[in-house]
Amino acid sequence: MAVKHFRELEVWKKAMDLVVGCYRHTDPFPSHEQFGLTSQIRRAAVSVSANIAEGQARFHTSEFLYHLSVASGSLAELETLLEISSRLGYLKQPQLERLLAGCQEVGRMLQRLRQALERRQPNEPGRA
């Protein structure tokens, strides 16, 4: 059965969980980071799920693949920002590990979805 709505995608659900985790773990960051790391982490996390949703809502598989690529880039950005936060002492090691595990899970799911779409793209020029 084809996915009718992005809310049905497990990768979108996991990406949304990651957004919530990032918001919760950045709440205690210093106030001087409100427009720095805090904002960047939150925007990168939101970008992952937003691009999955936008891509799935597009009419062509190639557009979905493009948005999955953007989501993967945002995920790499997020991982980097989390590492920086840890090195600065804003995230404790267990928090970092939990968030990075979420990033890795979403990354694997994005990769599998991308591969599945690429396999069927030549046979299916229409909506993904």
N, C-alpha and C positions, 0 to 999 in steps of 0.2 A: 504494500500500500504506500502510495506517495504521500509525502508530508504536505499538508494543506496550509499549515501556518507555522511560523518560526517557533511559536510557543511549544510545539510538539518535539522540537529538536533537543535531545539530551545535552548536546554541547552548549546550547543557549542557556539551558537551566543551570548547568555547572558554571558557566561564565557569570550568570546572575548571582550565584552563591559567592563567587570570587569577588564580585563588586561589593556585596554586603560585608564580607570579611575585610576587604581593604578599607571601607568606610569605618568599620568598628575599630580596626587596629591603628588607623591614623587619627582618630579622635584625640588621643592623649599627646600627639606631637606638639612641640612647642608652638606658641602662638606666632612666633616670627616665621614659621614655616607654612602658615595658612595659605599664602599665595605662592609658595615654593613647592617643596616636596609633597605636602599634603594634597594640594590641588593637582599636581602632575600625576601622582599615583591614582587619584580618583578618576581623573579624565582618561588615563590609559586603560584602567579597568573597565570603565563605562564603554570605551571605544570598542573593546573586544565584543561584548554582547550586542552593542548597537550595530556593528558591522555584520555580525552573523544575521541579525534580524533584517537589516536592510538588504543584504545580499539574497536572502531567501525570498524576499518579497519582489525581487526583480523578475523580469520575464524570460531571461536567457541564462543558461547554465554558465556561460562565460562571465556574465556580470556577477553571479553568485561566487564564482571562483575568485574574481578580483576582490570582492569584499572579504572573503575568507583570507586572502593574502594580506589585506590591510589589518584584519583582526590578528593574524599571526605576528605582524610587525608591532602592533600595540601590545601584544602579550610579551614580546621580547623587551620592549620598552619598560613595561611594568616590572618584569623580573629585575632589570637593571636598577630601577628606582627603589625597589625593595631592598636590594643588596646595598645600595648607597645608604638607605635609612638604617640598616643594620650596622654598617660601619660607623655611622655617626652616633650610634647608641640609641636611636629612636625606637627600634624594634628589638625585642629580645629574641634570642636564638629559637626558642620554640615557636614564637609567632612567625618568624621568618620561614622556618621549615614548613609550617602549616600552609602559609600563603604560597610558597614556592611549589609545594606538592599540588596545590590547586592549579597553579599555572601549568605545571607539567601534565596534569590530567587533561586540562582543556587543550593544551598543545597537541597531545596525542589524539584527542578526539577531532580536532581541526584537521590534522594530517589524514586521518582515516576518511573523514568526510570529503576532503579535497580529492583524495585518490579515487573514491567511489564516483564522484562527479566527473573526474577526468576520464574514467573508464567508460562512462556512458555518454559523455559529451559528443563524440563523433556520431553516435546513433540517435541522439536526441537533441535537435537544435532548439526545441521549444523550452518552455519554462521548466525550471529545476524542481 
